[in-house]
Amino acid sequence: MKKIQSTCNYCSLDCNLDFYVEENRVVRAVPTKGYPVNDGFCCIKGLSLDKQQTTVKPGSLPKIRREDGSFQTVSWDEGFAHVAGKLREIQEKYGEESVAGISTGQLTLEEFAIFGHVMRNYLKANVDGNTRLCMATAVVAHKQSYGFDAPGFTLKDLELSDTIIFIGANPVVAHPILWGRVRQNQVPGHKVIVIDPRRSETAMNADYWYGLTWRSDLLLLYTVANQLIEKDYIDHGFIENHTEKFEEFKEFVKAYPLERGAAGTGLSEEQILELVELIHRGKRVSFWWTMGVNQGYEAVRTAQAIINLALMTGNIGRPGTGANSITGQCNAMGSRAYSNTAVFFGGGDFTNPARRERIAGVLGVDDAMLAEKPTKTYNQIIEGIHAGEIKGLWILCTNPRHSWTNNETFASAVKKLELFVVQDIYDSIESAWECTVFFPVVPGLKKEGTYINLERRLSAMRPVLDRGADEISDYEAILGVGKALGMGDALKGWETPRDCFNLMRECSRNMPCDITGVTWESLTDSHGIQWPYPEGREEENREEERRLYGDGQFFTPSKKAQFVFEEVRANPLPVSGEFPYVLNTGRGSVGQWHTQSRTKEVRFVEDVSLKRAYLYMNTELAKEMGIREMEEIQVVSVNGQNARFAVKITDNVRYGELYAPIHYIECNKLTPSLYDPYSKEPSYKATPVRVEKVH
């Protein structure tokens, strides 16, 4: 029996596990002891990774749809040639930007990079990812406030903080290993505070819960900032030495007095003042946010309002502090830094001549081959298909028919495509229903690459199982299409994931996310390595858990963090007489994951998960409407769609608010095509709806 250490590729923690393998079968999977992230623990999803050892299913060769609608299985070379030919044909007929790609946060760093090289550099197409659905808001907030997409914390901060504030985050369910770090906190008298409209599982385990009115978080944060300033509960030295635009911010928040905050948030003045005092009394205050903030119509400014609180109180860069974004997927950060979509490999603007010269030199290509601008965003790609501007789409490791906001718009869009390639480990996902080509690829147990978790830690995915006949990885599928396109020497140095990793190392040199000191070999069987980790400075970065901004230096031209703010916007989709209730969305249980295409394989998760879509309704509202536990209702959305749900009755959601888990396709049938103006992240939260009884 052999033991192989690899990375769990579910959530953004990137726990490491030891897989014990005998005769090419995983006998057991054990969380890696001593690994800084999970240290011998992991959730039920990681423990179930061995259930994927039988995929790909049902076959390992590509399938092409015939004119009669049936599929023909072909060789990989035929599949590559077909896709390459169709991509060329469409571009010649409709223009370069008539093809597009959508990736995910679950591919490896190397797979993101080669997809960006083939699609963005060579074909000049647009490629976005479903990191747009979860982390785009945090990315923009980081770049505008810090000068680079660089969350500064390490998970150890959860154990060192005396005041832990979760805003729109439910780690008990969504990030249980992160919550484990909270439970390990030994700081005497430490407090856990939750700000969330719903009394979530995390709120149930908190010392304080502030159940504010839906989408009033930005108003609350500005009100709190105003109170902190009025009471002089701020760090003048940090503000003066390490920030800019505070005086403007100070004047701005005067328009958010205590009375306005209480009236708009549903919290009492006493509750808001209590929160202010908790922040003031804390010596090490950490603010943590995730999708409840990111997925909104003014999400970037909300995230920056959290950053502003950390800056003005000096709670950044020190142990146990920070304005900390909790990432959703396992390699969202790898996508953000190395997919060649919004920025060049390793960061940097497409229009910066020096950066272009550097990337061209590393890749050994002419500057003219490189992408010239950031990609069209996810919503623009879908809108482009509807407008007839995009005729070819290639999606990888994602299921937008289920997960895209207002998902019927995706369903109708793909019917207009001349080429729709779905690359996945399952041909049963909803997005494969209308595909013209299906590329079956191996799961993580059979491939290699690199992941970057929410605290900037690189970890290794290494093959646990040998592949069967004709089984290939995502990387090899992309490389195969690139070769069939005739890229030739442009693929020199991209032959294997290890080769690609070395290219990306060089692309990162002298950037904030510098990983030139990291080698492929040093990641294998390691404790992972946080960036930055520049070559020649390994000794000073030898600590396994490191944070940024301890020196008060940021990545802006002035080296100072920026206060960024904007007036609270009127809700573009308010409740009304026709749609009097609001639908909120989020995770359902620890075992379920996104669209359930992976966790459906895990029997003990399936056994405890409802097979039908359901939502939570307040007890009083259910009583008024005469709705019983698990009765089926119809929910009609402001977006013009309707869907049926079973009702679970609870006091943990406010009167007039409903909460539906995202794991059922009905959920995002109802969410609107509404986006943050800066990040273009969908506003999955707070959709106006009405409820109808089913007779």
C-alpha angles and dihedrals in degrees: 000000000000130000120220123184116214142153129268107236101202115086132013096267092078094206114197123231136189111230116204108208131191125174090351093304127112105239094183141344118220126185109249113257114226095020104138095229103050107001099201097333136093138156128261092269093060092045088054096056090103088067088073095061092100096056139128092083137220097351141357100222129082122262127215121198115239124217090261090059097254123118128246119205113224138175120273092251090053091048093050092047092049094051093043091049094049092047090053093044093051094047092049090051101039107017137264096293094052090094126061143172136216120200134175145233092254102069121095123264089251093052091051090050098050092044088053091048095050099039105029103031103031103029096029088224129145121259126181130167140217086255078085085069095056117012109027090095093055091046094055092043091052093047095049096042103034102022094243139045092263119137103198105206136097124210090247087074089075088064094046101045120101093196117039115185120190115195117190090342132121106185095164086074105018101039108016095168090054088051087051088063089055090053089052091058108122098179106132112251095001116169132216114207127187126196109192137125089232126061090238127187088265091050089053089058096043131099092226131024122190106195100195126181115275116279094005095110096105090052090050093049093051090047091051090048091052092051093048090053095045091051092044091238091147138108104246094182095054092044093050097044103035111025142058135208095027094131090054090049091049091056092043097056092052084084088065105067123172094263093055092048093051094046093051102039102044089236121120121247087246092056092051091048090048090055090049091052092048090054091046095049093050116098093192110028120179124190118202126187138172140157097339086068102029097052101063142099093251096028101134093055090047091053089048091050087060090048089050091056091052092047097047093049095043091242098142134091093017125102112277096015140091146102095264129190115209108216121221109214133044098253104019088126091052088053092048095051105030112027095090091228113108094010137011121274104294093011134289136116123286089225096053106107094205092050092047091051091050095050093044090052094050093048094042094232136119116270089240091067094061124097111267103206142012116284126266107263126253094262091048090053092053091044089048091056091051090049091053093245096112118052103165128053130179117189126187130199094339138101109211094163083073105025104038115102114258084012097193086073088062091047092054093042097058091055087068095056125106091201125028114172118189115192114189146123089250129053089192097074117115092244090063093060093089102025121131093203129028120198111194111207135180125264124245093274088071104042143061135226146102134288131194117207132208093276093052094261117152114212134178129249107200128181112269097178134035116246126247127231114308094001113141137174130244088255093055092046092054091044090050092055090046091055091046088053088059098247091151113165091012086076094052107125092022096086097116137013088254090055090049091049090056090052091051091049089058092045088056095053112130092359122119089255093051110165099168091122092058118090131191089242095049091057094053111098089353139129090249125253127248121222136268092063107147123188113264093025099073094118095057089048096047094115110104095218113047133165132202131234096037087131092050090245119134132184099256119110090258092044087235127117117244129232104224121187144151137185115278108262127228110255106263090207108039124172115264142180089276094045105027100162134062127228118213123189138202146118121335107198141349092254098050120083128196109294093357094238089131103032092051085078091061109085098196089054093046092047092061098037123089112247092213132061113266140175139197121247130188115259095235094048092049090051092050091050094043093239119156130208111287092003112148118245135177118237117202117199133210085240090071097253131111136198139176125245138177111238125235111191120220144151090224094088122062123251108274094021127101128195124206127183114240094226095090124073091229091067099067092037083079104041116101134242092251123132142185106259094228105037098026087222112154120253096236092164130080106017116177110239143159127222126227127188116236112233 
